[in-house]
Amino acid sequence: MSVTEQALLEKWRELPQDKQQQVLEFVEFLHIKALDPQALARINKASLGERLRQIRAKIVADGELLLTQDEIEKEIASRRGGLQETET
């Protein structure tokens, strides 16, 4: 074992368990970044998807109504400046 490995291990052992876990997660992050930089994009997308599912679940749990597909399309169009009501 190198001097650097030994020093790292000694300092790591002195940390509380939750901090040891954080160090491990950081090392795993660095490892993934070094081996496959595009893997980070996939991980971030998965994290975003999970966060959006959590937000949706909270909205539903709070009793809010979700938009219909038609309402979503109208919202998008209005934000893009393209919503125009036609008179019949």
C-alpha positions as CSV (number, residue, x, y, z in Angstrom):
1,M,0.0,0.0,0.0
2,S,1.4,3.4,-1.0
3,V,1.9,6.3,1.5
4,T,-1.1,8.1,-0.1
5,E,-3.4,5.1,0.2
6,Q,-2.3,4.7,3.8
7,A,-2.9,8.3,4.7
8,L,-6.3,8.3,3.0
9,L,-7.4,5.1,4.8
10,E,-6.3,6.5,8.2
11,K,-8.2,9.7,7.7
12,W,-11.2,7.9,6.3
13,R,-11.3,5.6,9.4
14,E,-11.5,8.6,11.7
15,L,-14.6,10.0,10.1
16,P,-18.1,9.2,11.3
17,Q,-19.9,6.6,9.2
18,D,-22.1,9.1,7.3
19,K,-19.0,11.0,6.2
20,Q,-17.3,7.8,5.2
21,Q,-20.3,7.1,3.0
22,Q,-19.9,10.6,1.4
23,V,-16.2,10.0,0.7
24,L,-17.1,6.6,-0.9
25,E,-19.8,8.3,-3.1
26,F,-17.3,11.0,-4.1
27,V,-14.7,8.4,-5.1
28,E,-17.3,6.5,-7.1
29,F,-18.2,9.7,-8.9
30,L,-14.6,10.4,-9.7
31,H,-14.2,6.8,-10.9
32,I,-17.2,7.0,-13.2
33,K,-16.1,10.4,-14.5
34,A,-12.6,9.0,-15.3
35,L,-13.9,5.8,-17.0
36,D,-17.0,7.1,-18.8
37,P,-17.6,10.9,-18.8
38,Q,-20.9,10.4,-20.7
39,A,-22.2,8.2,-17.8
40,L,-22.5,11.3,-15.7
41,A,-25.1,12.7,-18.2
42,R,-27.1,9.5,-18.0
43,I,-26.9,9.6,-14.2
44,N,-28.0,13.2,-14.1
45,K,-30.9,12.5,-16.5
46,A,-32.0,9.6,-14.3
47,S,-31.8,11.9,-11.2
48,L,-33.8,14.6,-12.9
49,G,-36.5,12.0,-13.9
50,E,-36.7,10.7,-10.3
51,R,-37.0,14.3,-9.0
52,L,-39.8,15.1,-11.5
53,R,-41.7,11.9,-10.4
54,Q,-41.4,13.0,-6.8
55,I,-42.7,16.5,-7.6
56,R,-45.6,15.0,-9.5
57,A,-46.4,12.7,-6.6
58,K,-46.5,15.6,-4.2
59,I,-48.8,17.6,-6.5
60,V,-51.2,14.7,-6.7
61,A,-51.0,14.1,-3.0
62,D,-51.8,17.7,-2.4
63,G,-55.0,17.3,-4.4
64,E,-54.0,19.5,-7.3
65,L,-55.4,18.6,-10.7
66,L,-52.9,17.7,-13.4
67,L,-53.1,19.4,-16.8
68,T,-54.6,17.5,-19.7
69,Q,-52.6,17.0,-22.9
70,D,-54.6,19.8,-24.5
71,E,-54.0,22.2,-21.6
72,I,-50.2,21.4,-21.8
73,E,-50.1,22.2,-25.5
74,K,-52.0,25.5,-24.9
75,E,-49.6,26.4,-22.0
76,I,-46.6,25.7,-24.2
77,A,-48.0,27.7,-27.1
78,S,-48.8,30.7,-24.9
79,R,-45.3,30.7,-23.4
80,R,-43.9,30.6,-26.9
81,G,-46.1,33.5,-28.0
82,G,-48.0,31.4,-30.4
83,L,-51.4,31.0,-28.7
84,Q,-54.1,32.5,-30.8
85,E,-57.7,31.9,-30.2
86,T,-59.8,31.5,-33.3
87,E,-63.3,32.8,-33.5
88,T,-66.0,30.7,-35.0
